[in-house]
Amino acid sequence: MDTHQPRDYGLPELPTDPSAVPGCSHCLSFSVSRENARSRGDYSAVSDANVELRQHQTEAHAS
Protein backbone atom coordinates (compact mmCIF):
# COMPACT_ATOMS: atom_id res chain seq x y z
CA MET A 1 0.00 0.00 0.00
CA ASP A 2 1.44 3.36 -1.10
CA THR A 3 0.98 6.01 1.61
CA HIS A 4 2.94 8.73 -0.14
CA GLN A 5 1.01 11.90 -0.81
CA PRO A 6 1.66 14.01 -3.91
CA ARG A 7 3.93 16.92 -3.21
CA ASP A 8 2.86 20.48 -3.75
CA TYR A 9 5.74 22.14 -5.55
CA GLY A 10 4.09 25.55 -5.46
CA LEU A 11 4.14 26.11 -9.17
CA PRO A 12 2.70 29.52 -10.07
CA GLU A 13 -0.52 29.69 -12.00
CA LEU A 14 -0.23 30.68 -15.62
CA PRO A 15 -1.40 34.20 -16.39
CA THR A 16 -4.76 34.39 -18.07
CA ASP A 17 -4.96 35.29 -21.75
CA PRO A 18 -5.93 38.90 -22.38
CA SER A 19 -9.40 39.35 -23.84
CA ALA A 20 -10.20 41.26 -27.00
CA VAL A 21 -11.86 44.63 -26.56
CA PRO A 22 -15.34 44.31 -28.10
CA GLY A 23 -15.55 45.96 -31.51
CA CYS A 24 -11.77 46.24 -32.03
CA SER A 25 -10.63 44.45 -35.17
CA HIS A 26 -6.98 44.57 -34.07
CA CYS A 27 -7.77 42.83 -30.79
CA LEU A 28 -9.83 40.26 -32.63
CA SER A 29 -6.99 39.60 -35.07
CA PHE A 30 -4.51 38.97 -32.23
CA SER A 31 -7.03 36.71 -30.48
CA VAL A 32 -7.66 34.67 -33.64
CA SER A 33 -3.91 34.34 -34.26
CA ARG A 34 -3.46 33.13 -30.69
CA GLU A 35 -6.18 30.49 -31.00
CA ASN A 36 -4.83 29.31 -34.36
CA ALA A 37 -1.37 28.95 -32.82
CA ARG A 38 -2.82 27.08 -29.83
CA SER A 39 -4.64 24.67 -32.17
CA ARG A 40 -1.29 23.94 -33.89
CA GLY A 41 0.43 23.41 -30.56
CA ASP A 42 2.70 26.42 -31.21
CA TYR A 43 2.80 27.82 -27.68
CA SER A 44 5.62 30.22 -28.51
CA ALA A 45 3.29 31.90 -31.02
CA VAL A 46 0.50 31.85 -28.40
CA SER A 47 2.78 33.77 -26.05
CA ASP A 48 3.80 36.17 -28.83
CA ALA A 49 0.15 36.90 -29.66
CA ASN A 50 -0.58 37.58 -25.98
CA VAL A 51 2.34 40.01 -25.78
CA GLU A 52 1.20 41.79 -28.94
CA LEU A 53 -2.39 41.97 -27.71
CA ARG A 54 -1.35 43.38 -24.34
CA GLN A 55 0.90 45.95 -26.02
CA HIS A 56 -1.88 46.95 -28.43
CA GLN A 57 -4.35 47.30 -25.55
CA THR A 58 -1.91 49.48 -23.62
CA GLU A 59 -1.36 51.74 -26.61
CA ALA A 60 -4.88 51.85 -28.06
CA HIS A 61 -7.24 51.20 -25.17
CA ALA A 62 -5.52 52.62 -22.09
CA SER A 63 -7.83 54.84 -20.15
mmCIF file of the N, C-alpha and C atoms, coordinates in Angstrom:
data_MODEL
# 
_entry.id   MODEL 
# 
loop_
_atom_site.group_PDB 
_atom_site.id 
_atom_site.type_symbol 
_atom_site.label_atom_id 
_atom_site.label_alt_id 
_atom_site.label_comp_id 
_atom_site.label_asym_id 
_atom_site.label_entity_id 
_atom_site.label_seq_id 
_atom_site.pdbx_PDB_ins_code 
_atom_site.Cartn_x 
_atom_site.Cartn_y 
_atom_site.Cartn_z 
_atom_site.occupancy 
_atom_site.B_iso_or_equiv 
_atom_site.pdbx_formal_charge 
_atom_site.auth_seq_id 
_atom_site.auth_comp_id 
_atom_site.auth_asym_id 
_atom_site.auth_atom_id 
_atom_site.pdbx_PDB_model_num 
ATOM 1   N N  . MET A 1 1  ? 0.842   -1.179 0.000   1.00 0.00 ? 1  MET A N  1 
ATOM 2   C CA . MET A 1 1  ? 0.000   0.000  0.000   1.00 0.00 ? 1  MET A CA 1 
ATOM 3   C C  . MET A 1 1  ? 0.890   1.246  0.000   1.00 0.00 ? 1  MET A C  1 
ATOM 4   N N  . ASP A 1 2  ? 0.642   2.152  -0.956  1.00 0.00 ? 2  ASP A N  1 
ATOM 5   C CA . ASP A 1 2  ? 1.441   3.365  -1.097  1.00 0.00 ? 2  ASP A CA 1 
ATOM 6   C C  . ASP A 1 2  ? 0.807   4.486  -0.276  1.00 0.00 ? 2  ASP A C  1 
ATOM 7   N N  . THR A 1 3  ? 1.515   4.955  0.743   1.00 0.00 ? 3  THR A N  1 
ATOM 8   C CA . THR A 1 3  ? 0.978   6.009  1.607   1.00 0.00 ? 3  THR A CA 1 
ATOM 9   C C  . THR A 1 3  ? 1.562   7.373  1.284   1.00 0.00 ? 3  THR A C  1 
ATOM 10  N N  . HIS A 1 4  ? 2.348   7.451  0.229   1.00 0.00 ? 4  HIS A N  1 
ATOM 11  C CA . HIS A 1 4  ? 2.941   8.734  -0.140  1.00 0.00 ? 4  HIS A CA 1 
ATOM 12  C C  . HIS A 1 4  ? 1.890   9.660  -0.742  1.00 0.00 ? 4  HIS A C  1 
ATOM 13  N N  . GLN A 1 5  ? 1.923   10.883 -0.283  1.00 0.00 ? 5  GLN A N  1 
ATOM 14  C CA . GLN A 1 5  ? 1.012   11.899 -0.810  1.00 0.00 ? 5  GLN A CA 1 
ATOM 15  C C  . GLN A 1 5  ? 1.742   12.692 -1.890  1.00 0.00 ? 5  GLN A C  1 
ATOM 16  N N  . PRO A 1 6  ? 1.013   13.169 -2.908  1.00 0.00 ? 6  PRO A N  1 
ATOM 17  C CA . PRO A 1 6  ? 1.665   14.005 -3.914  1.00 0.00 ? 6  PRO A CA 1 
ATOM 18  C C  . PRO A 1 6  ? 2.200   15.282 -3.272  1.00 0.00 ? 6  PRO A C  1 
ATOM 19  N N  . ARG A 1 7  ? 3.330   15.711 -3.746  1.00 0.00 ? 7  ARG A N  1 
ATOM 20  C CA . ARG A 1 7  ? 3.935   16.925 -3.211  1.00 0.00 ? 7  ARG A CA 1 
ATOM 21  C C  . ARG A 1 7  ? 3.390   18.145 -3.934  1.00 0.00 ? 7  ARG A C  1 
ATOM 22  N N  . ASP A 1 8  ? 3.258   19.205 -3.173  1.00 0.00 ? 8  ASP A N  1 
ATOM 23  C CA . ASP A 1 8  ? 2.861   20.484 -3.750  1.00 0.00 ? 8  ASP A CA 1 
ATOM 24  C C  . ASP A 1 8  ? 4.139   21.281 -3.972  1.00 0.00 ? 8  ASP A C  1 
ATOM 25  N N  . TYR A 1 9  ? 4.510   21.433 -5.224  1.00 0.00 ? 9  TYR A N  1 
ATOM 26  C CA . TYR A 1 9  ? 5.744   22.140 -5.547  1.00 0.00 ? 9  TYR A CA 1 
ATOM 27  C C  . TYR A 1 9  ? 5.548   23.640 -5.661  1.00 0.00 ? 9  TYR A C  1 
ATOM 28  N N  . GLY A 1 10 ? 4.342   24.114 -5.464  1.00 0.00 ? 10 GLY A N  1 
ATOM 29  C CA . GLY A 1 10 ? 4.092   25.546 -5.458  1.00 0.00 ? 10 GLY A CA 1 
ATOM 30  C C  . GLY A 1 10 ? 4.311   26.210 -6.798  1.00 0.00 ? 10 GLY A C  1 
ATOM 31  N N  . LEU A 1 11 ? 3.983   25.511 -7.861  1.00 0.00 ? 11 LEU A N  1 
ATOM 32  C CA . LEU A 1 11 ? 4.138   26.114 -9.173  1.00 0.00 ? 11 LEU A CA 1 
ATOM 33  C C  . LEU A 1 11 ? 3.152   27.267 -9.335  1.00 0.00 ? 11 LEU A C  1 
ATOM 34  N N  . PRO A 1 12 ? 3.615   28.375 -9.899  1.00 0.00 ? 12 PRO A N  1 
ATOM 35  C CA . PRO A 1 12 ? 2.702   29.518 -10.071 1.00 0.00 ? 12 PRO A CA 1 
ATOM 36  C C  . PRO A 1 12 ? 1.658   29.210 -11.129 1.00 0.00 ? 12 PRO A C  1 
ATOM 37  N N  . GLU A 1 13 ? 0.517   29.843 -10.987 1.00 0.00 ? 13 GLU A N  1 
ATOM 38  C CA . GLU A 1 13 ? -0.520  29.691 -12.001 1.00 0.00 ? 13 GLU A CA 1 
ATOM 39  C C  . GLU A 1 13 ? -0.125  30.482 -13.238 1.00 0.00 ? 13 GLU A C  1 
ATOM 40  N N  . LEU A 1 14 ? -0.506  29.964 -14.378 1.00 0.00 ? 14 LEU A N  1 
ATOM 41  C CA . LEU A 1 14 ? -0.226  30.676 -15.621 1.00 0.00 ? 14 LEU A CA 1 
ATOM 42  C C  . LEU A 1 14 ? -1.098  31.920 -15.694 1.00 0.00 ? 14 LEU A C  1 
ATOM 43  N N  . PRO A 1 15 ? -0.568  33.007 -16.241 1.00 0.00 ? 15 PRO A N  1 
ATOM 44  C CA . PRO A 1 15 ? -1.405  34.202 -16.390 1.00 0.00 ? 15 PRO A CA 1 
ATOM 45  C C  . PRO A 1 15 ? -2.531  33.923 -17.383 1.00 0.00 ? 15 PRO A C  1 
ATOM 46  N N  . THR A 1 16 ? -3.637  34.580 -17.161 1.00 0.00 ? 16 THR A N  1 
ATOM 47  C CA . THR A 1 16 ? -4.762  34.392 -18.070 1.00 0.00 ? 16 THR A CA 1 
ATOM 48  C C  . THR A 1 16 ? -4.493  35.132 -19.377 1.00 0.00 ? 16 THR A C  1 
ATOM 49  N N  . ASP A 1 17 ? -5.080  34.627 -20.449 1.00 0.00 ? 17 ASP A N  1 
ATOM 50  C CA . ASP A 1 17 ? -4.963  35.287 -21.746 1.00 0.00 ? 17 ASP A CA 1 
ATOM 51  C C  . ASP A 1 17 ? -5.732  36.598 -21.715 1.00 0.00 ? 17 ASP A C  1 
ATOM 52  N N  . PRO A 1 18 ? -5.169  37.649 -22.305 1.00 0.00 ? 18 PRO A N  1 
ATOM 53  C CA . PRO A 1 18 ? -5.933  38.898 -22.381 1.00 0.00 ? 18 PRO A CA 1 
ATOM 54  C C  . PRO A 1 18 ? -7.129  38.722 -23.313 1.00 0.00 ? 18 PRO A C  1 
ATOM 55  N N  . SER A 1 19 ? -8.194  39.422 -23.026 1.00 0.00 ? 19 SER A N  1 
ATOM 56  C CA . SER A 1 19 ? -9.404  39.351 -23.842 1.00 0.00 ? 19 SER A CA 1 
ATOM 57  C C  . SER A 1 19 ? -9.427  40.491 -24.850 1.00 0.00 ? 19 SER A C  1 
ATOM 58  N N  . ALA A 1 20 ? -10.036 40.228 -25.979 1.00 0.00 ? 20 ALA A N  1 
ATOM 59  C CA . ALA A 1 20 ? -10.196 41.256 -27.001 1.00 0.00 ? 20 ALA A CA 1 
ATOM 60  C C  . ALA A 1 20 ? -11.193 42.302 -26.515 1.00 0.00 ? 20 ALA A C  1 
ATOM 61  N N  . VAL A 1 21 ? -10.916 43.556 -26.847 1.00 0.00 ? 21 VAL A N  1 
ATOM 62  C CA . VAL A 1 21 ? -11.864 44.625 -26.559 1.00 0.00 ? 21 VAL A CA 1 
ATOM 63  C C  . VAL A 1 21 ? -12.981 44.522 -27.594 1.00 0.00 ? 21 VAL A C  1 
ATOM 64  N N  . PRO A 1 22 ? -14.229 44.441 -27.149 1.00 0.00 ? 22 PRO A N  1 
ATOM 65  C CA . PRO A 1 22 ? -15.337 44.310 -28.103 1.00 0.00 ? 22 PRO A CA 1 
ATOM 66  C C  . PRO A 1 22 ? -15.315 45.415 -29.163 1.00 0.00 ? 22 PRO A C  1 
ATOM 67  N N  . GLY A 1 23 ? -15.476 45.009 -30.405 1.00 0.00 ? 23 GLY A N  1 
ATOM 68  C CA . GLY A 1 23 ? -15.547 45.956 -31.512 1.00 0.00 ? 23 GLY A CA 1 
ATOM 69  C C  . GLY A 1 23 ? -14.202 46.360 -32.091 1.00 0.00 ? 23 GLY A C  1 
ATOM 70  N N  . CYS A 1 24 ? -13.096 45.871 -31.524 1.00 0.00 ? 24 CYS A N  1 
ATOM 71  C CA . CYS A 1 24 ? -11.773 46.239 -32.030 1.00 0.00 ? 24 CYS A CA 1 
ATOM 72  C C  . CYS A 1 24 ? -11.248 45.131 -32.940 1.00 0.00 ? 24 CYS A C  1 
ATOM 73  N N  . SER A 1 25 ? -11.090 45.457 -34.211 1.00 0.00 ? 25 SER A N  1 
ATOM 74  C CA . SER A 1 25 ? -10.634 44.451 -35.171 1.00 0.00 ? 25 SER A CA 1 
ATOM 75  C C  . SER A 1 25 ? -9.190  44.034 -34.914 1.00 0.00 ? 25 SER A C  1 
ATOM 76  N N  . HIS A 1 26 ? -8.373  44.924 -34.373 1.00 0.00 ? 26 HIS A N  1 
ATOM 77  C CA . HIS A 1 26 ? -6.978  44.568 -34.072 1.00 0.00 ? 26 HIS A CA 1 
ATOM 78  C C  . HIS A 1 26 ? -6.928  43.544 -32.932 1.00 0.00 ? 26 HIS A C  1 
ATOM 79  N N  . CYS A 1 27 ? -7.693  43.786 -31.894 1.00 0.00 ? 27 CYS A N  1 
ATOM 80  C CA . CYS A 1 27 ? -7.767  42.834 -30.785 1.00 0.00 ? 27 CYS A CA 1 
ATOM 81  C C  . CYS A 1 27 ? -8.252  41.473 -31.281 1.00 0.00 ? 27 CYS A C  1 
ATOM 82  N N  . LEU A 1 28 ? -9.280  41.507 -32.098 1.00 0.00 ? 28 LEU A N  1 
ATOM 83  C CA . LEU A 1 28 ? -9.832  40.263 -32.632 1.00 0.00 ? 28 LEU A CA 1 
ATOM 84  C C  . LEU A 1 28 ? -8.782  39.513 -33.449 1.00 0.00 ? 28 LEU A C  1 
ATOM 85  N N  . SER A 1 29 ? -8.025  40.227 -34.251 1.00 0.00 ? 29 SER A N  1 
ATOM 86  C CA . SER A 1 29 ? -6.985  39.603 -35.065 1.00 0.00 ? 29 SER A CA 1 
ATOM 87  C C  . SER A 1 29 ? -5.938  38.912 -34.201 1.00 0.00 ? 29 SER A C  1 
ATOM 88  N N  . PHE A 1 30 ? -5.480  39.590 -33.134 1.00 0.00 ? 30 PHE A N  1 
ATOM 89  C CA . PHE A 1 30 ? -4.508  38.971 -32.235 1.00 0.00 ? 30 PHE A CA 1 
ATOM 90  C C  . PHE A 1 30 ? -5.102  37.743 -31.544 1.00 0.00 ? 30 PHE A C  1 
ATOM 91  N N  . SER A 1 31 ? -6.369  37.826 -31.158 1.00 0.00 ? 31 SER A N  1 
ATOM 92  C CA . SER A 1 31 ? -7.031  36.705 -30.482 1.00 0.00 ? 31 SER A CA 1 
ATOM 93  C C  . SER A 1 31 ? -7.174  35.501 -31.410 1.00 0.00 ? 31 SER A C  1 
ATOM 94  N N  . VAL A 1 32 ? -7.524  35.759 -32.653 1.00 0.00 ? 32 VAL A N  1 
ATOM 95  C CA . VAL A 1 32 ? -7.663  34.669 -33.636 1.00 0.00 ? 32 VAL A CA 1 
ATOM 96  C C  . VAL A 1 32 ? -6.297  34.038 -33.902 1.00 0.00 ? 32 VAL A C  1 
ATOM 97  N N  . SER A 1 33 ? -5.270  34.871 -34.053 1.00 0.00 ? 33 SER A N  1 
ATOM 98  C CA . SER A 1 33 ? -3.907  34.344 -34.257 1.00 0.00 ? 33 SER A CA 1 
ATOM 99  C C  . SER A 1 33 ? -3.483  33.462 -33.086 1.00 0.00 ? 33 SER A C  1 
ATOM 100 N N  . ARG A 1 34 ? -3.815  33.901 -31.883 1.00 0.00 ? 34 ARG A N  1 
ATOM 101 C CA . ARG A 1 34 ? -3.465  33.127 -30.688 1.00 0.00 ? 34 ARG A CA 1 
ATOM 102 C C  . ARG A 1 34 ? -4.161  31.777 -30.700 1.00 0.00 ? 34 ARG A C  1 
ATOM 103 N N  . GLU A 1 35 ? -5.448  31.760 -31.006 1.00 0.00 ? 35 GLU A N  1 
ATOM 104 C CA . GLU A 1 35 ? -6.184  30.494 -30.996 1.00 0.00 ? 35 GLU A CA 1 
ATOM 105 C C  . GLU A 1 35 ? -5.725  29.565 -32.120 1.00 0.00 ? 35 GLU A C  1 
ATOM 106 N N  . ASN A 1 36 ? -5.384  30.128 -33.272 1.00 0.00 ? 36 ASN A N  1 
ATOM 107 C CA . ASN A 1 36 ? -4.833  29.307 -34.359 1.00 0.00 ? 36 ASN A CA 1 
ATOM 108 C C  . ASN A 1 36 ? -3.512  28.683 -33.937 1.00 0.00 ? 36 ASN A C  1 
ATOM 109 N N  . ALA A 1 37 ? -2.658  29.469 -33.297 1.00 0.00 ? 37 ALA A N  1 
ATOM 110 C CA . ALA A 1 37 ? -1.372  28.952 -32.815 1.00 0.00 ? 37 ALA A CA 1 
ATOM 111 C C  . ALA A 1 37 ? -1.589  27.860 -31.774 1.00 0.00 ? 37 ALA A C  1 
ATOM 112 N N  . ARG A 1 38 ? -2.538  28.083 -30.866 1.00 0.00 ? 38 ARG A N  1 
ATOM 113 C CA . ARG A 1 38 ? -2.824  27.083 -29.832 1.00 0.00 ? 38 ARG A CA 1 
ATOM 114 C C  . ARG A 1 38 ? -3.304  25.774 -30.470 1.00 0.00 ? 38 ARG A C  1 
ATOM 115 N N  . SER A 1 39 ? -4.124  25.880 -31.516 1.00 0.00 ? 39 SER A N  1 
ATOM 116 C CA . SER A 1 39 ? -4.636  24.671 -32.168 1.00 0.00 ? 39 SER A CA 1 
ATOM 117 C C  . SER A 1 39 ? -3.525  23.894 -32.875 1.00 0.00 ? 39 SER A C  1 
ATOM 118 N N  . ARG A 1 40 ? -2.438  24.594 -33.255 1.00 0.00 ? 40 ARG A N  1 
ATOM 119 C CA . ARG A 1 40 ? -1.287  23.938 -33.892 1.00 0.00 ? 40 ARG A CA 1 
ATOM 120 C C  . ARG A 1 40 ? -0.291  23.419 -32.851 1.00 0.00 ? 40 ARG A C  1 
ATOM 121 N N  . GLY A 1 41 ? -0.508  23.791 -31.601 1.00 0.00 ? 41 GLY A N  1 
ATOM 122 C CA . GLY A 1 41 ? 0.426   23.405 -30.558 1.00 0.00 ? 41 GLY A CA 1 
ATOM 123 C C  . GLY A 1 41 ? 1.658   24.296 -30.527 1.00 0.00 ? 41 GLY A C  1 
ATOM 124 N N  . ASP A 1 42 ? 1.582   25.475 -31.139 1.00 0.00 ? 42 ASP A N  1 
ATOM 125 C CA . ASP A 1 42 ? 2.704   26.418 -31.205 1.00 0.00 ? 42 ASP A CA 1 
ATOM 126 C C  . ASP A 1 42 ? 2.565   27.415 -30.056 1.00 0.00 ? 42 ASP A C  1 
ATOM 127 N N  . TYR A 1 43 ? 3.013   27.007 -28.868 1.00 0.00 ? 43 TYR A N  1 
ATOM 128 C CA . TYR A 1 43 ? 2.802   27.819 -27.678 1.00 0.00 ? 43 TYR A CA 1 
ATOM 129 C C  . TYR A 1 43 ? 3.712   29.045 -27.628 1.00 0.00 ? 43 TYR A C  1 
ATOM 130 N N  . SER A 1 44 ? 4.792   29.026 -28.380 1.00 0.00 ? 44 SER A N  1 
ATOM 131 C CA . SER A 1 44 ? 5.617   30.223 -28.506 1.00 0.00 ? 44 SER A CA 1 
ATOM 132 C C  . SER A 1 44 ? 4.830   31.314 -29.228 1.00 0.00 ? 44 SER A C  1 
ATOM 133 N N  . ALA A 1 45 ? 4.126   30.937 -30.292 1.00 0.00 ? 45 ALA A N  1 
ATOM 134 C CA . ALA A 1 45 ? 3.293   31.896 -31.023 1.00 0.00 ? 45 ALA A CA 1 
ATOM 135 C C  . ALA A 1 45 ? 2.099   32.343 -30.179 1.00 0.00 ? 45 ALA A C  1 
ATOM 136 N N  . VAL A 1 46 ? 1.577   31.469 -29.324 1.00 0.00 ? 46 VAL A N  1 
ATOM 137 C CA . VAL A 1 46 ? 0.499   31.850 -28.401 1.00 0.00 ? 46 VAL A CA 1 
ATOM 138 C C  . VAL A 1 46 ? 1.005   32.961 -27.489 1.00 0.00 ? 46 VAL A C  1 
ATOM 139 N N  . SER A 1 47 ? 2.186   32.765 -26.928 1.00 0.00 ? 47 SER A N  1 
ATOM 140 C CA . SER A 1 47 ? 2.776   33.768 -26.053 1.00 0.00 ? 47 SER A CA 1 
ATOM 141 C C  . SER A 1 47 ? 3.028   35.072 -26.805 1.00 0.00 ? 47 SER A C  1 
ATOM 142 N N  . ASP A 1 48 ? 3.546   34.972 -28.024 1.00 0.00 ? 48 ASP A N  1 
ATOM 143 C CA . ASP A 1 48 ? 3.799   36.169 -28.832 1.00 0.00 ? 48 ASP A CA 1 
ATOM 144 C C  . ASP A 1 48 ? 2.512   36.948 -29.078 1.00 0.00 ? 48 ASP A C  1 
ATOM 145 N N  . ALA A 1 49 ? 1.427   36.243 -29.402 1.00 0.00 ? 49 ALA A N  1 
ATOM 146 C CA . ALA A 1 49 ? 0.147   36.903 -29.663 1.00 0.00 ? 49 ALA A CA 1 
ATOM 147 C C  . ALA A 1 49 ? -0.364  37.590 -28.396 1.00 0.00 ? 49 ALA A C  1 
ATOM 148 N N  . ASN A 1 50 ? -0.161  36.962 -27.240 1.00 0.00 ? 50 ASN A N  1 
ATOM 149 C CA . ASN A 1 50 ? -0.577  37.583 -25.977 1.00 0.00 ? 50 ASN A CA 1 
ATOM 150 C C  . ASN A 1 50 ? 0.206   38.859 -25.713 1.00 0.00 ? 50 ASN A C  1 
ATOM 151 N N  . VAL A 1 51 ? 1.506   38.814 -25.975 1.00 0.00 ? 51 VAL A N  1 
ATOM 152 C CA . VAL A 1 51 ? 2.340   40.008 -25.784 1.00 0.00 ? 51 VAL A CA 1 
ATOM 153 C C  . VAL A 1 51 ? 1.876   41.120 -26.720 1.00 0.00 ? 51 VAL A C  1 
ATOM 154 N N  . GLU A 1 52 ? 1.646   40.780 -27.978 1.00 0.00 ? 52 GLU A N  1 
ATOM 155 C CA . GLU A 1 52 ? 1.198   41.793 -28.943 1.00 0.00 ? 52 GLU A CA 1 
ATOM 156 C C  . GLU A 1 52 ? -0.163  42.362 -28.563 1.00 0.00 ? 52 GLU A C  1 
ATOM 157 N N  . LEU A 1 53 ? -1.063  41.503 -28.107 1.00 0.00 ? 53 LEU A N  1 
ATOM 158 C CA . LEU A 1 53 ? -2.394  41.969 -27.713 1.00 0.00 ? 53 LEU A CA 1 
ATOM 159 C C  . LEU A 1 53 ? -2.306  42.888 -26.496 1.00 0.00 ? 53 LEU A C  1 
ATOM 160 N N  . ARG A 1 54 ? -1.505  42.515 -25.515 1.00 0.00 ? 54 ARG A N  1 
ATOM 161 C CA . ARG A 1 54 ? -1.350  43.382 -24.338 1.00 0.00 ? 54 ARG A CA 1 
ATOM 162 C C  . ARG A 1 54 ? -0.740  44.727 -24.719 1.00 0.00 ? 54 ARG A C  1 
ATOM 163 N N  . GLN A 1 55 ? 0.267   44.697 -25.589 1.00 0.00 ? 55 GLN A N  1 
ATOM 164 C CA . GLN A 1 55 ? 0.898   45.945 -26.020 1.00 0.00 ? 55 GLN A CA 1 
ATOM 165 C C  . GLN A 1 55 ? -0.102  46.813 -26.783 1.00 0.00 ? 55 GLN A C  1 
ATOM 166 N N  . HIS A 1 56 ? -0.860  46.207 -27.673 1.00 0.00 ? 56 HIS A N  1 
ATOM 167 C CA . HIS A 1 56 ? -1.878  46.948 -28.430 1.00 0.00 ? 56 HIS A CA 1 
ATOM 168 C C  . HIS A 1 56 ? -2.889  47.561 -27.470 1.00 0.00 ? 56 HIS A C  1 
ATOM 169 N N  . GLN A 1 57 ? -3.347  46.795 -26.489 1.00 0.00 ? 57 GLN A N  1 
ATOM 170 C CA . GLN A 1 57 ? -4.349  47.305 -25.553 1.00 0.00 ? 57 GLN A CA 1 
ATOM 171 C C  . GLN A 1 57 ? -3.799  48.464 -24.737 1.00 0.00 ? 57 GLN A C  1 
ATOM 172 N N  . THR A 1 58 ? -2.532  48.395 -24.361 1.00 0.00 ? 58 THR A N  1 
ATOM 173 C CA . THR A 1 58 ? -1.912  49.484 -23.623 1.00 0.00 ? 58 THR A CA 1 
ATOM 174 C C  . THR A 1 58 ? -1.862  50.751 -24.467 1.00 0.00 ? 58 THR A C  1 
ATOM 175 N N  . GLU A 1 59 ? -1.498  50.586 -25.730 1.00 0.00 ? 59 GLU A N  1 
ATOM 176 C CA . GLU A 1 59 ? -1.360  51.741 -26.614 1.00 0.00 ? 59 GLU A CA 1 
ATOM 177 C C  . GLU A 1 59 ? -2.700  52.300 -27.111 1.00 0.00 ? 59 GLU A C  1 
ATOM 178 N N  . ALA A 1 60 ? -3.633  51.417 -27.419 1.00 0.00 ? 60 ALA A N  1 
ATOM 179 C CA . ALA A 1 60 ? -4.877  51.853 -28.064 1.00 0.00 ? 60 ALA A CA 1 
ATOM 180 C C  . ALA A 1 60 ? -6.059  51.975 -27.120 1.00 0.00 ? 60 ALA A C  1 
ATOM 181 N N  . HIS A 1 61 ? -6.049  51.262 -26.017 1.00 0.00 ? 61 HIS A N  1 
ATOM 182 C CA . HIS A 1 61 ? -7.241  51.204 -25.168 1.00 0.00 ? 61 HIS A CA 1 
ATOM 183 C C  . HIS A 1 61 ? -6.985  51.664 -23.739 1.00 0.00 ? 61 HIS A C  1 
ATOM 184 N N  . ALA A 1 62 ? -5.805  52.173 -23.461 1.00 0.00 ? 62 ALA A N  1 
ATOM 185 C CA . ALA A 1 62 ? -5.516  52.620 -22.093 1.00 0.00 ? 62 ALA A CA 1 
ATOM 186 C C  . ALA A 1 62 ? -6.418  53.796 -21.738 1.00 0.00 ? 62 ALA A C  1 
ATOM 187 N N  . SER A 1 63 ? -6.941  53.748 -20.547 1.00 0.00 ? 63 SER A N  1 
ATOM 188 C CA . SER A 1 63 ? -7.832  54.836 -20.146 1.00 0.00 ? 63 SER A CA 1 
ATOM 189 C C  . SER A 1 63 ? -7.234  55.658 -19.036 1.00 0.00 ? 63 SER A C  1 
# 
